[in-house]
Amino acid sequence: MFLAKVIGSLVSTQKIDTLRGHKLLVVEPYRVDAKKRTELVSAGRTFVAVDTLGVGEGDMVLITQGSSARLTPETKNLPIDTVVIGIVDRVVVEQSTVFDQS
C-alpha cells in the first residue's frame, strides 16, 4: 500500500466494457521525507488509479498496486494495476503528525 494525492482525473471514452462506469484518477504517490521525517514529499511519479470510493482532487488516499489491486469486490474482474482503497485522515510518524486532512 502507498500514500498518494489525487491530482486529477482521466476521461477515456473508448475503453473495454469492464472498465465502463469506473472513474479513473491521476494520483501522485507520496513518502515520508527521509531526512526531516516531519512531512510528506512527492515520490516524483504518477499513476492512473480506479476510484472505488468517490474521492476528489486534492484528497490524500491509500492505494494498492499490482495483483492486490484486483482483490477488492469492485475490481476483481478488472484489468487494472492501481486502485484507491482508502481516504487518509492523518499520518503520524515518530509521534509527529506529518499529514492531517483537517
Backbone as CSV, one residue per row, in Angstrom:
resi,resn,N_x,N_y,N_z,CA_x,CA_y,CA_z,C_x,C_y,C_z
1,MET,0.843,-1.183,0.000,0.000,0.000,0.000,0.882,1.238,0.000
2,PHE,0.338,2.309,-0.591,1.074,3.556,-0.704,0.149,4.739,-0.419
3,LEU,0.736,5.828,0.067,0.022,7.088,0.178,0.094,7.786,-1.162
4,ALA,-0.970,8.454,-1.559,-0.958,9.196,-2.821,-1.941,10.354,-2.728
5,LYS,-1.664,11.391,-3.499,-2.564,12.536,-3.586,-3.254,12.498,-4.942
6,VAL,-4.556,12.728,-4.941,-5.298,12.780,-6.197,-5.014,14.140,-6.837
7,ILE,-4.396,14.119,-8.014,-4.031,15.378,-8.674,-4.845,15.645,-9.928
8,GLY,-5.709,14.709,-10.296,-6.535,14.927,-11.481,-7.380,13.714,-11.807
9,SER,-8.078,13.823,-12.912,-8.899,12.710,-13.383,-8.559,12.439,-14.835
10,LEU,-9.016,11.305,-15.306,-8.729,10.890,-16.672,-10.047,10.471,-17.309
11,VAL,-10.311,10.980,-18.498,-11.517,10.609,-19.232,-11.100,9.796,-20.444
12,SER,-11.703,8.635,-20.576,-11.434,7.760,-21.709,-12.773,7.280,-22.254
13,THR,-13.188,7.823,-23.382,-14.487,7.441,-23.938,-14.441,6.086,-24.633
14,GLN,-13.275,5.680,-25.081,-13.111,4.376,-25.724,-12.302,3.487,-24.794
15,LYS,-12.938,2.463,-24.240,-12.250,1.525,-23.358,-12.997,0.206,-23.343
16,ILE,-12.384,-0.802,-22.767,-13.035,-2.115,-22.721,-14.286,-2.053,-21.850
17,ASP,-15.217,-2.927,-22.121,-16.514,-2.911,-21.435,-16.403,-3.006,-19.923
18,THR,-15.481,-3.804,-19.401,-15.394,-3.984,-17.949,-14.955,-2.709,-17.221
19,LEU,-14.358,-1.761,-17.937,-13.948,-0.502,-17.300,-15.011,0.587,-17.403
20,ARG,-16.046,0.358,-18.185,-17.102,1.363,-18.314,-17.766,1.588,-16.952
21,GLY,-17.965,2.859,-16.616,-18.597,3.205,-15.349,-17.640,3.358,-14.185
22,HIS,-16.360,3.116,-14.417,-15.368,3.269,-13.360,-14.618,4.588,-13.535
23,LYS,-14.582,5.386,-12.477,-13.886,6.666,-12.501,-12.378,6.427,-12.428
24,LEU,-11.653,7.098,-13.310,-10.194,6.974,-13.348,-9.570,8.262,-12.827
25,LEU,-8.574,8.118,-11.959,-7.903,9.249,-11.334,-6.421,9.244,-11.650
26,VAL,-5.828,10.427,-11.673,-4.375,10.552,-11.736,-3.917,10.792,-10.299
27,VAL,-3.071,9.898,-9.796,-2.592,10.006,-8.418,-1.070,10.117,-8.401
28,GLU,-0.583,10.849,-7.407,0.856,11.058,-7.234,1.267,10.481,-5.881
29,PRO,2.056,9.415,-5.868,2.487,8.821,-4.606,3.338,9.790,-3.775
30,TYR,3.184,9.684,-2.464,3.968,10.481,-1.514,4.693,9.546,-0.562
31,ARG,5.770,10.051,0.025,6.538,9.293,1.014,6.939,10.241,2.135
32,VAL,7.349,9.684,3.251,7.849,10.498,4.356,9.230,11.008,3.974
33,ASP,9.475,12.307,4.174,10.789,12.887,3.893,11.844,12.126,4.697
34,ALA,12.846,11.587,4.031,13.842,10.725,4.664,14.715,11.456,5.681
35,LYS,14.959,12.740,5.481,15.840,13.479,6.395,15.078,14.097,7.552
36,LYS,14.028,14.841,7.256,13.285,15.551,8.298,12.304,14.649,9.045
37,ARG,11.665,13.733,8.308,10.642,12.840,8.852,9.479,13.603,9.482
38,THR,9.282,14.848,9.033,8.199,15.674,9.571,7.200,16.083,8.508
39,GLU,7.391,15.605,7.277,6.475,15.963,6.201,6.465,14.888,5.133
40,LEU,5.433,14.929,4.331,5.335,14.045,3.174,5.837,14.787,1.953
41,VAL,6.554,14.081,1.081,7.059,14.670,-0.160,6.697,13.757,-1.326
42,SER,6.602,14.342,-2.489,6.257,13.578,-3.688,7.324,12.534,-3.992
43,ALA,6.879,11.386,-4.453,7.803,10.341,-4.889,8.268,10.584,-6.321
44,GLY,7.695,11.609,-6.982,8.167,12.008,-8.299,7.622,11.219,-9.475
45,ARG,6.442,10.642,-9.334,5.850,9.901,-10.445,4.335,9.979,-10.318
46,THR,3.625,9.494,-11.305,2.167,9.473,-11.247,1.647,8.136,-11.762
47,PHE,0.425,7.817,-11.355,-0.245,6.603,-11.793,-1.687,6.929,-12.126
48,VAL,-2.308,6.059,-12.901,-3.751,6.114,-13.106,-4.338,5.043,-12.195
49,ALA,-5.337,5.444,-11.390,-5.949,4.527,-10.433,-7.456,4.498,-10.628
50,VAL,-8.054,3.350,-10.369,-9.506,3.226,-10.371,-10.001,3.699,-9.010
51,ASP,-11.028,4.558,-9.024,-11.613,5.099,-7.803,-12.791,4.233,-7.371
52,THR,-12.689,3.623,-6.204,-13.788,2.799,-5.686,-14.539,3.499,-4.556
53,LEU,-14.101,4.728,-4.191,-14.665,5.391,-3.017,-15.324,6.738,-3.287
54,GLY,-15.150,7.293,-4.474,-15.721,8.607,-4.763,-14.889,9.751,-4.229
55,VAL,-13.585,9.634,-4.322,-12.700,10.688,-3.829,-12.600,11.824,-4.837
56,GLY,-12.022,12.937,-4.403,-11.896,14.092,-5.282,-10.474,14.588,-5.375
57,GLU,-10.275,15.496,-6.301,-8.956,16.082,-6.490,-8.502,16.762,-5.203
58,GLY,-7.245,16.538,-4.843,-6.674,17.098,-3.630,-6.725,16.163,-2.439
59,ASP,-7.527,15.096,-2.513,-7.609,14.140,-1.401,-6.327,13.324,-1.306
60,MET,-5.913,13.034,-0.075,-4.818,12.106,0.169,-5.466,10.738,0.341
61,VAL,-4.967,9.754,-0.393,-5.607,8.444,-0.415,-4.596,7.334,-0.181
62,LEU,-5.124,6.162,0.063,-4.341,4.949,0.183,-4.588,4.155,-1.090
63,ILE,-3.508,3.759,-1.755,-3.634,2.973,-2.984,-2.915,1.649,-2.820
64,THR,-3.309,0.710,-3.635,-2.585,-0.546,-3.727,-2.374,-0.837,-5.210
65,GLN,-1.319,-1.596,-5.483,-0.944,-1.847,-6.875,-0.726,-3.328,-7.140
66,GLY,-0.555,-3.628,-8.398,-0.269,-5.000,-8.811,-1.475,-5.900,-8.647
67,SER,-1.226,-7.177,-8.411,-2.329,-8.128,-8.294,-3.237,-7.794,-7.117
68,SER,-2.725,-7.117,-6.097,-3.553,-6.710,-4.949,-4.655,-5.748,-5.364
69,ALA,-4.451,-5.006,-6.433,-5.458,-4.057,-6.908,-6.714,-4.765,-7.397
70,ARG,-6.604,-6.039,-7.697,-7.753,-6.798,-8.189,-8.385,-7.671,-7.111
71,LEU,-8.070,-7.406,-5.849,-8.608,-8.230,-4.766,-9.808,-7.613,-4.060
72,THR,-10.275,-6.444,-4.495,-11.468,-5.857,-3.894,-12.690,-6.372,-4.645
73,PRO,-13.851,-6.393,-4.007,-15.064,-6.856,-4.713,-15.362,-6.024,-5.963
74,GLU,-15.024,-4.722,-5.915,-15.316,-3.833,-7.047,-14.355,-4.020,-8.215
75,THR,-13.173,-4.581,-7.964,-12.152,-4.640,-9.016,-11.701,-6.053,-9.382
76,LYS,-12.347,-7.064,-8.829,-11.843,-8.431,-9.020,-11.822,-8.891,-10.470
77,ASN,-12.635,-8.302,-11.325,-12.654,-8.714,-12.734,-12.137,-7.638,-13.679
78,LEU,-11.386,-6.678,-13.146,-10.889,-5.572,-13.977,-9.404,-5.728,-14.288
79,PRO,-8.990,-5.351,-15.479,-7.570,-5.412,-15.852,-6.850,-4.137,-15.397
80,ILE,-6.674,-3.991,-14.074,-6.089,-2.764,-13.534,-4.832,-3.066,-12.735
81,ASP,-4.060,-2.023,-12.483,-2.831,-2.170,-11.712,-2.820,-1.296,-10.464
82,THR,-3.707,-0.296,-10.370,-3.736,0.593,-9.209,-5.175,0.922,-8.851
83,VAL,-5.495,0.866,-7.543,-6.843,1.155,-7.074,-6.777,1.960,-5.775
84,VAL,-7.723,2.890,-5.619,-7.862,3.637,-4.373,-8.645,2.759,-3.398
85,ILE,-8.068,2.517,-2.205,-8.738,1.648,-1.238,-9.052,2.360,0.078
86,GLY,-8.616,3.618,0.229,-8.904,4.340,1.459,-8.660,5.823,1.311
87,ILE,-9.318,6.601,2.168,-9.092,8.042,2.244,-8.315,8.304,3.532
88,VAL,-7.206,9.010,3.428,-6.316,9.225,4.571,-6.772,10.453,5.363
89,ASP,-6.957,10.267,6.659,-7.311,11.368,7.551,-6.064,11.980,8.197
90,ARG,-5.155,11.128,8.614,-3.977,11.615,9.331,-2.839,10.618,9.189
91,VAL,-1.603,11.132,9.149,-0.410,10.285,9.136,0.490,10.763,10.272
92,VAL,0.851,9.838,11.163,1.716,10.155,12.297,2.965,9.290,12.184
93,VAL,4.144,9.943,12.236,5.424,9.239,12.169,6.262,9.682,13.360
94,GLU,6.743,8.724,14.125,7.572,9.011,15.294,6.940,10.075,16.184
95,GLN,5.664,9.904,16.467,4.866,10.773,17.340,4.687,12.206,16.801
96,SER,4.946,12.397,15.525,4.764,13.706,14.891,3.769,13.574,13.741
97,THR,2.783,14.460,13.684,1.807,14.434,12.602,2.441,15.021,11.346
98,VAL,2.532,14.207,10.297,3.110,14.677,9.043,2.046,15.020,8.008
99,PHE,0.803,14.597,8.270,-0.328,14.963,7.420,-1.588,14.911,8.253
100,ASP,-2.423,15.928,8.102,-3.726,15.956,8.749,-4.709,16.585,7.774
101,GLN,-5.755,15.844,7.439,-6.723,16.305,6.448,-7.420,17.586,6.879
102,SER,-7.622,17.756,8.172,-8.328,18.966,8.636,-7.386,20.113,8.597
